[in-house]
Amino acid sequence: MTTTKELRYYVMLALYFPILLYSVSTFEVDEDAYAVKQYRGVAVGAPSVVVGQRFSARAFLAAERLTTAQAQAPDGMQPTLVANPPLTAQGDSLLVLPTDTLLAPGEDRTRVSYSAYFEAPRLGGTSQRIPLSGSVTVRRPEIVARTETARALYRRTRNRVRLSVPGLPERALRVVGPTGSTDGTTLSLSPTGSRTRIRVFLKRPNTTDLLLGTRTFPVISPPRPEIRVRSAQGAIASGAPLSRRRAVLHFQVAPDRAFLRRHPNDAQYVVKRATVYLRRGDMASESLGTFSLDDGRLVLTDALRTARAGDQIVVRLQDIARLTHRGQRVEVALRETSRTFGFVLS
């Protein structure tokens, strides 16, 4: 080969050899000419589920090697999916695992292994089993609760609690609280202590219900109310003048607005008594007695007949209570400054 011809050969080889390699590496396999000779079983499912939730995994065969001996394989080869208990097989590609009984009492999570196999025809008329396996974590669910307050329940108040269990939207639930059991996901609680606990169960026919989890709530007192005072002339503040000839005061216990909006049947307040003190000039205060209030109304006209302009009175409210939705009286502890009022007689 002359030097010129040899140079032309190498140039042509450099130009066309990559194209030849690409063509060989990307040729299409004719399905009629090739058959699977070796398989590998594969199962794909979620890594974790909540107890009571059905776990499912997709099963399929991955080809390990191809052969051209298609003529030896029978037509319509279809592997059969067989599940090992407690798995069940649905169709030729779905594995299902019930999880209701997989968590022991007091156990919050566990790792569960499962296995199955494909019964597949083998070239030459025989058959073989191709195993597959996997594992899943079964855990107790998070109990999601929604209440009128952000994180706590009000003491001696009807609190509506709505529960949900992510992962089990269609399953029937039963909720057990301090006062009993109720079906569904909504219940009312009227706690008396500092904490209250509820338990959520998954209802199961013909067997005991499955405990999904518990939820504990702190219990707090409702917001303190505000006491407003009115006289015959209108709203009056502590330290303001009060006519001794028309010494009639009306005390209104106003609930917190948000508490009233959310719990209207638990936000009614009453005040029943008041102790009144009179200070004449520079003399020490003397008690005029304890008076009953009629719907928050205090009448002092007769008690102040001997008082003079410039004298001072102090009114200290007692027996302030909240009426609950059950009609029960709950004493409201207010600071001394919040329930004591002073006025200058005119």
Secondary structure as GFF3:
##gff-version 3
##sequence-region A 1 346
A	DSSP	alpha_helix	3	25	.	.	.	ID=ss1
A	DSSP	beta_strand	35	45	.	.	.	ID=ss2
A	DSSP	beta_strand	48	50	.	.	.	ID=ss3
A	DSSP	beta_strand	55	67	.	.	.	ID=ss4
A	DSSP	three_ten_helix	70	72	.	.	.	ID=ss5
A	DSSP	beta_strand	80	83	.	.	.	ID=ss6
A	DSSP	beta_strand	88	90	.	.	.	ID=ss7
A	DSSP	beta_strand	94	97	.	.	.	ID=ss8
A	DSSP	beta_strand	109	121	.	.	.	ID=ss9
A	DSSP	beta_strand	127	139	.	.	.	ID=ss10
A	DSSP	beta_strand	144	146	.	.	.	ID=ss11
A	DSSP	beta_strand	153	154	.	.	.	ID=ss12
A	DSSP	beta_strand	159	164	.	.	.	ID=ss13
A	DSSP	beta_strand	173	177	.	.	.	ID=ss14
A	DSSP	beta_strand	180	183	.	.	.	ID=ss15
A	DSSP	beta_strand	186	189	.	.	.	ID=ss16
A	DSSP	beta_strand	195	202	.	.	.	ID=ss17
A	DSSP	beta_strand	210	220	.	.	.	ID=ss18
A	DSSP	beta_strand	226	231	.	.	.	ID=ss19
A	DSSP	beta_strand	234	235	.	.	.	ID=ss20
A	DSSP	beta_strand	241	242	.	.	.	ID=ss21
A	DSSP	beta_strand	248	254	.	.	.	ID=ss22
A	DSSP	alpha_helix	257	262	.	.	.	ID=ss23
A	DSSP	three_ten_helix	264	266	.	.	.	ID=ss24
A	DSSP	beta_strand	268	279	.	.	.	ID=ss25
A	DSSP	beta_strand	286	292	.	.	.	ID=ss26
A	DSSP	beta_strand	297	299	.	.	.	ID=ss27
A	DSSP	three_ten_helix	302	304	.	.	.	ID=ss28
A	DSSP	beta_strand	312	323	.	.	.	ID=ss29
A	DSSP	beta_strand	329	331	.	.	.	ID=ss30
A	DSSP	three_ten_helix	336	338	.	.	.	ID=ss31
A	DSSP	beta_strand	340	345	.	.	.	ID=ss32
###
